[in-house]
Amino acid sequence: MRCRSLELLYFGNHFIRINKFAAFDLNSMFYHTSKDALSLQWYQNEFPKVKELTHLLANVDAVNGRLIDVKSNSTLFDDDIERDMCTFKSLVRGYVGSAFVQHKMKHVMTSFVLNAKHESFTPFGKANEREPMVVDSLTKVSNFLSVSAQQRKLVRHKVCSQVTQHHIWTGALKEVLNGFAVDLDCLSSRGLNNDALLGGQIVHSCLNFLTETGVFSDPGSSSWMKLSSSKMFDFGDPQKWEDVLVMFNDLIECCKKETRLKLHVAKAEIMKEGLLHIRDVSVDNSVGYKEAQHQESLVRKKLSKMLGHSSRCLFTLLLYYLYGRVVDIEVDMCGGVYPNGSNDKFCLFMGRILTSDSEKMVGRGVKQLDRALGIFKFVWEMAEMKGHLDLQGHMWCVGADSRILSASIGNCLVGGMLAPWSIHQ
C-alpha cells in the first residue's frame, strides 16, 4: 500500500505545482510495534468503506448541522445520509491520526508553514484536536484561547457596544425567521402536521411586525424622513417586545415536534433570552422620531446590560454582525493553538473534512473555515491578547493529490491541506 503526495500553491482559482515528493511505503512506516501492526490492519479493513462513502456522498456537504446538496445548494432531509456522513467523518478522523499522515503533515508544516525550529509541532497529532466542535458562545471561544477573566469582561464590553444596535438586533431576528420560512416552505410539499403549518403563519406575522419596527431603525435613512410612522400594519394598541416574545413562544410550541425544524427551534429558543430582557420596552410606531430613538436606545441598553459573556443570544448577534448569518459555526476538527516560531507568535489551526475535491466543495470548505477562524481571531484581538495569532485551515479529502492552499480570505490567511493522503490498493 503506497501513498502519493503532491504539493500545490493556490492562487485565485489556479493550482500551481511547486514540489513533488517520492512515494512512501505505508507498510514500512506502520510495522514498528504490534500496536502499529494493528493500526495498519484497521486502515486496510476500513479504507474500502471510506471510499464507498466518498462515492455516495460526493455531492453532499454537512454544514452547521445541515446536509446540503452542493449542486443545487438545497437542504437535504435524510436520516440515512446523515448517518453515512457521521460514519465517514469518524473514519477520516481515524486516518488523520495515523502515523503516515502525521509524518506527512510534519514534513509539510516544517517546509512551508511553520518555523523549522518547531519540528515537534504536528497539527491534529492529539486525539482531542481531531474532535468536532460547534462554535456557539464567546465562553467556548475564550476557553479555547485561554482568555483570562479580566479579558473576558473587556471582550463582552466591546462586543455589546457593537452587536446590540437596534438594526443588528432586528436583523438577527429576521434572519432566524427567514430561515424558518425557507424550510417550512420546502417541507410543506413533503407533509407537515397542522401545528407546523400554523408556525408558518406565525413566522409571517412576526416578520411583518419586525418590518414595521425597521421604519425607524434603518441606518441608511435620513432623520427627517422618520418624523412619523408609515403605519404599514395596524396593530391596534401600542405594542411591546413582549408581543414578539409571545409569537416566538407560539412558534416554538408549534414546531418543536417536527425534527426537521429542530435547528430553527433551537435558535428561536436562544433568541428568546434577548426578548425576555426587553419585553417591557414599547414598540410604538405612532410616535415621532425622537421617541422612537428612545425606544431603540432602551433596547440597546437592556441587551448590553443583561446578555452575559456565556450568552448564546449575544453570540448569535455577533455572528450576524460579522457575517450576516445566525447559524452556529461547526468545524470537523477543532485543532488547537501552538507557539509559532517565537514568544509573541501563535498559530491557530482547525480542519474540515470534505467528500470531494470539486471546486464548489473546496470553496465551501474555505468559506466555513474562514468564518470559524475569523471568530477566534476577532476574540483574540478584542481581548488584546499578547502576541500575533496566525490562522491555518486544513481540509481533508479521500482520493485526491495532496496540495497546499494559501489564499487570503477577508482579513485572515487560510492555508489548508487538501487530501494529504491518497491510498491506492
N, C-alpha and C positions, 0 to 999 in steps of 0.2 A: 504494500500500500504506500503510495507516494503522494506528495502534496506539492503543487506548483505555487510559486509566489511571484507576483508581478507588481512593481511599484509605478504608480501614475500620479502626476500632479494634475489638479483640476483647475482650469481657468475658464470661467463662464460656463459654456456648455461643452467644452472640449477636454478630453483626457490626453495628456502628453506623457509618453513613456520616458522615464528617467533612469531606470535601472532594472535589471533582471537577475534574480538570484538563482543559484543552482537548486535543483530539486532536492528535498530532504527525504531520507528514508524513514518513514514513520515507525517501522518496526524497530529499527536500531535505536530510536530515541526512547521507546517505552520499555524495552526489556532490560531494565537495570535492577529492578526488585520485583518480588512477587506481586506487590501492590500495583506496579506499573503494568505487569502482565495482565492482571485482572482488568485494569483500566482499558487496555488495548482491546481485550475481548469484548468489553461493553461497547466500545466505539464501533467495532466491527459488526456487532449484533444489531445495534440501534441505527446505524447510518442508513440502511435501506428504508427504514421508517421515516427518517428525516427527509430523504429525497422524495419519497412518496407524498409526504405532507407539503413539501415545497411545490410540487406539481399541482396538488389540489388547491393550494391557497395562493397561487401565483398572482392573482389579481385582487387579493383581499388584503386590506391593511387594518390593523387594530389600533385605534387612536382614542385615548382617554375613555376607555370602557365601551367603545362603539366599534362595530365592524363596518368597514367602508369598502364598497366596490370601487376600486380605483378608476376603472374605465368610465363609469357613469357618475362617480362621486356621490353615490346614494348610500343610505344606511341599510345594512342587512340585518334582518331579524331571524337568526337561525341558530338554534341551540347546538346542533351537531358541528357546524362550522366553528362556533365559539369554543367548543371542547377541543376540536382539532388544533385551533390556534394556540390554546393554552399548552397542549402537549408539545407542539412544535417549538414554542419558545422555551419550554422547560428543557427539552433535549438540546437545543442550541446553547443554552447556558452551560450545560454539562461539557459541550465541546469547547467552549471558550475557556473553560478552566483546565483543559487538557495540557499535558506537558509540551506537546508540539506547538500549539497555538501560543502558549505563554512564551516559549522560546522565540517564536517568530515576532511576537509583539515586542519583546525586549529588544530585539535587533532593530526593528523599525523605529521604536521610540528613541533609542540611543543614536541612530543615524540621522533622523530627520526632525524630531520634535523636542526632545529633552536634552539638557546639558549632559555631555558624555560622562561627567563625574558621577552622575546618579544612575549608574548601571543597574543598581538593585531595584529600581522602580519599574514595575510592570503593571499596566492598567488591568484591572479585573483579576488580579492574581489571588485575591482573597474571596472566599465564598460569599461573604456579605456584600461585596462590591458587585456581585452579579445578580443581586436580588432586585425585583421590580420596585418602583416607588411611585406613589401618586403625590404630586406636589400640590398641597391644598391648604397650607397655612403658613403664615410668617414664622410661627414657632418651629415647624418642621424644617424650614429653610435655615433658621437661626441655629437650631441644634446641629444640623449638618455642618455648618460653617464655624461652629464653636463661638458664636456671638455671645458676649457677656450680658449680664442682666442690665447693666447701665446702658450698654449699646442698644439693647432691645427697646428701651424706652425712647432712645433717640430715633430709632427706625420707625417706631409707631407714630411718634410725633410728626416726623417728616411725611410719612405715608398718608396719615389722616388729613393733613393740610391740603393734600392734592386730590385724594380719591373721594372725599365726602362732598365735593362740589355738587350742586343740585343736578346739573346736566349729566354728570357721571353716574350719580345715584339712579336717576330715572332711566338713563340709557342702559344701565346694567339690568334693571328690572325688565325693560322692554326686550332685551336680548334673551333673558330667561324665558319670557313668554313667547317670543318668536320661535325659539327652539321647540317649545311645547307645541305650538301651532303647526310647525312643519311636520313633526312626527305624527301628530293627531290626524292631519290631513292624509299622510301616507298610509296610516294604519286603518283609516276609516273604510277603505275599499277591501280590507282583509278581515274585517269583522271586529268590532269593538262593542263592549257592553254599553248599555244606555247611560250609565254613570260617566263613563269616559267620553261619550258623545256630548253629554252635558258640560263636561270640562272644556270642550271646545268653545262653547258659548260663553263660559266664564272668562276664558282667555281673551276672547274678542271684546267683552265688556271692559276688562281690566286695561287692555291696550287703548281703548277709547278714552278711558279716564286719564291715563298717563300722557296721551297725545294732547289732551286739553291742558294739563299742567305744564306741558312743554311750551305753551304760548309765551310764558314769562321767562322760562329758563334757557331759551335758545341764545347761546353766546354770540351768534352771528347777527342778531337783530339789534337795531338801534333803540335806545331807551324811549325816544319819542314815539316809537311805533307801539309801545306797550302801555299806553295810558288807560286803556280799558280792555276788557276781555272780548274775544270774538264770539264767545259763548257757542262753541261748536255743538255742545250737547247740554241738554237741560237735566241737571242732576237734582233739581229741587232745592232743598235747604243747603246751606254751606257745608261742604264736605270736609272730612278729616282723613288723614292717612289710615285711620282705623278702618275705613271703608275698603281700602286696598288689602289690609290685613285680613278682613273677613272674606274677601274674594279669594285670597291665597289659601286660606283655611278650607274653603269650599272646594277649590281646585284640587288640593291635595287629597281631600276626602273622596272626591270623585274618581281620581286616577290611581290611588295607592294600590289597588288590587291588580292593575294592569302592569305586569312585569316588564313589558316592552317600553314602559314610560318611567321606569324606576330611576334613571339618572335625572330626568327632569323633575320628578317628585322630590328627590333628594336635594336638588339645587333650590327648589322653591322653599323647602324647609329651612335651608341655610339663609335665604333672604328674609325669612320671617323674623330673624333676630333684629335686623335693622328696622323693620316695620313696627315691631313691638316697642322700640325705643322712641319712635316718633308718632305713635298712634294718636296722640292728643294734639298734634300740630294741624292747623287748618289748611285746607286747600280750597280757598275761596276765589273762584275765577271772576267774581263780580267786582272785586276791589281794584284799585288803581295800582300803578307800577310800584310805588314806594312800599305799600303794604304787601304786595306780592314778594318784593325783595326781602322784606322782613320775615315772611313765612319761609322762604328758601334759606335764609340765614339761620333760622331756628333748626331746620332740618340738619344743616351742616354742623352746627354746634352740638346738637344732641348725638349725632352719629360719631363725631370726633371724640366726645366725652365717654360714650358708652361702649364703643366697639374696641375690645381689648386686643392685645398682641396675638392671642391664640384664636381670634375670631375668624371663622371661615367666611363670614359675610364680608369682613374687611378685606380678606384675601381675594374674594371674588371681585370686589370693586377695584382692587389693584390690577387684576388680570384684565378687566375691561379698560382701565385707564391706560395700560401698556399696549394691549393687543386688540382691543375692541371685541374681546370674546370673554365668556364667563365659565367655560368648561375647565375643570381642573386638568393639570398637565401630568401625563403619565410617561415615565421612561422605563424601558425594559430592563436596564441595568443601571443601578443608582451610582456606581462608581465611587469616587471619593476625592479628597483634597490632599495633595502631596507638595512638599517643598520642590521648587523648580529652579535649581541652579545656585540660589543664594538665599540669604536670610530674609530678604524682602520680596521674594518672588514665589508664587504658589501656582499650582495647576489644578483646576477642577475638571474632571473627566466624567462623562456619562455615555450610555450606549443605547442604541436602538437595534432591534432585530427585524430584518426585512424578509419578505417572502420572495422577492425577485430583485434583480438589479436594473429594472426598467427605469427610464428617465423620470417618469412620473413618480415611481415608488421612491427613488433616491431623493427627488425633490421634496416629497412629503416628509421623508426622514430627516433631511436637513432642516426643514422648517420647524419640525417638532423639537429637535434638539436645540435649535436656536432659541425657541421660546423658553424651554426648560433652563438652559444655561443662562439666558438673559435675566430670568427671575433671580437666580443666585448672584449674578454679577450686580444687579440692582441693589439687593440687600447688602452685599459686601460694601458697596460704595456708600449707601445710606448709613451704615453702621460705622463708617470711617475706620474700617479695619486697616491695620498696619500691613503695608506691602501691596504688591500688584498681583491681581488674580488673572492668570491666563485661562482660557476656555478651550476645551478639547472634546469634540463629539466623535463617537465611534459608531459605525454601522456595520452590521454583520449579515451576510447573505450566503446561502449554500450554492456551490456550483459555479461561481464566477471567479475571475482572476483577482488577486489582491491588488488594491490600489489606494493611494493616499488622496484624500480630498482636502484641499486647502482653499477655502472660499470665505471671503469677507461677507458676512450676513449682518446687516444692520450695524450695530456698534461692537460686534464681537467677532472673533475668528473661530470658525468651526472647522476643525481638521479631523475628518473621520476616516477610519479604515473600513473599507468595504470588502467583505469576504476574505479575511486573512487566511482562510484555508479552503482548499478545493480538493477533496479526496477522491481519487479515482480507483475503482476496484477492478 
